[in-house]
């Protein structure tokens, strides 16, 4: 009887750890997807002409729940350098809003 109780406690602990790992894996998968989306948007922005890079914001019905992509552009150094921030927002599994940002700078050439 005592051995069965110890075995039950051990199995329930392992089950709780397994469920936590599954939930953590899902959260990490969402974060990787957001990072990939932000990198893709940043690469598209870097391929544009320097004068055409501007602020934008749009909602995309992509892989993540209620995904929103926002691009913020700040000009500096006499309009020779632009700081670009790509922000990806989405709702996680529990409904909590999550966010991922990538920031880079682009210099005017020529």
VMD Tcl script that draws the C-alpha trace (Angstrom):
set ca {
  {0.00 0.00 0.00}
  {2.79 2.41 0.89}
  {4.65 1.53 -2.30}
  {1.54 2.27 -4.37}
  {1.17 5.69 -2.72}
  {4.83 6.55 -3.39}
  {4.47 5.38 -6.98}
  {1.32 7.50 -7.42}
  {3.09 10.61 -6.10}
  {6.06 10.02 -8.40}
  {3.86 9.49 -11.45}
  {1.78 12.60 -10.74}
  {4.98 14.65 -10.40}
  {6.26 13.35 -13.72}
  {2.92 14.07 -15.37}
  {2.95 17.67 -14.10}
  {6.50 18.14 -15.40}
  {5.52 16.66 -18.77}
  {2.53 19.02 -19.13}
  {4.69 22.02 -18.17}
  {7.21 21.04 -20.84}
  {4.48 20.80 -23.47}
  {3.19 24.29 -22.62}
  {6.71 25.73 -22.59}
  {7.39 24.14 -25.97}
  {4.29 25.81 -27.42}
  {5.29 29.22 -26.03}
  {8.81 28.84 -27.46}
  {7.40 27.79 -30.82}
  {5.28 30.96 -30.92}
  {8.34 33.07 -30.05}
  {10.41 31.46 -32.82}
  {7.59 32.10 -35.30}
  {7.40 35.76 -34.21}
  {11.19 36.13 -34.56}
  {11.05 34.64 -38.06}
  {8.18 36.96 -39.04}
  {10.03 40.01 -37.67}
  {13.19 39.03 -39.54}
  {11.20 38.58 -42.76}
  {9.56 42.02 -42.40}
  {12.93 43.60 -41.62}
  {14.53 42.03 -44.69}
  {11.66 43.30 -46.87}
  {12.11 46.77 -45.40}
  {15.86 46.73 -45.98}
  {15.25 45.84 -49.64}
  {13.20 49.02 -50.16}
  {14.62 52.31 -51.38}
  {15.93 54.41 -48.48}
  {13.45 57.26 -49.04}
  {10.50 54.82 -49.20}
  {11.07 53.39 -45.73}
  {8.34 54.74 -43.46}
  {6.22 53.82 -40.45}
  {3.54 51.22 -41.03}
  {1.26 48.99 -39.03}
  {-1.00 46.17 -40.12}
  {-2.76 43.10 -38.80}
  {-1.91 39.84 -40.44}
  {-3.93 36.67 -40.10}
  {-0.86 34.51 -40.18}
  {0.25 31.62 -38.03}
  {0.01 33.40 -34.67}
  {-3.30 34.35 -33.04}
  {-4.27 37.97 -33.82}
  {-0.80 38.76 -35.09}
  {-0.01 42.45 -35.56}
  {3.10 43.76 -37.27}
  {4.33 47.29 -36.71}
  {7.30 49.08 -38.26}
  {8.60 52.23 -36.56}
  {11.20 54.33 -38.38}
  {13.19 57.09 -36.68}
  {15.53 59.28 -38.74}
  {18.73 60.45 -37.16}
  {22.16 61.89 -37.97}
  {20.84 64.41 -40.46}
  {18.58 61.87 -42.19}
  {21.55 59.70 -43.15}
  {20.70 56.89 -40.71}
  {17.28 55.40 -40.00}
  {16.58 53.25 -36.95}
  {13.99 50.61 -37.79}
  {12.07 48.74 -35.10}
  {9.87 45.81 -36.14}
  {7.37 44.78 -33.46}
  {5.32 41.60 -33.64}
  {2.39 41.27 -31.21}
  {0.14 38.26 -30.78}
  {-2.10 36.57 -28.25}
  {-0.57 33.58 -26.53}
  {-2.33 30.37 -25.62}
  {-3.76 31.79 -22.40}
  {-4.94 35.00 -24.10}
  {-2.05 37.07 -22.77}
  {-0.60 39.50 -25.30}
  {3.01 38.76 -26.18}
  {5.52 40.89 -28.07}
  {8.82 40.50 -29.92}
  {11.01 43.29 -31.35}
  {13.93 43.53 -33.72}
  {15.87 46.78 -34.10}
  {18.40 47.72 -36.77}
  {19.89 50.80 -38.40}
  {20.15 51.50 -42.11}
  {22.43 54.13 -43.62}
  {21.76 56.08 -46.77}
  {24.17 55.16 -49.52}
  {25.31 57.16 -52.48}
}
mol new
graphics top color blue
foreach p $ca { graphics top sphere $p radius 0.5 }
foreach p [lrange $ca 0 end-1] q [lrange $ca 1 end] { graphics top cylinder $p $q radius 0.2 }
display resetview
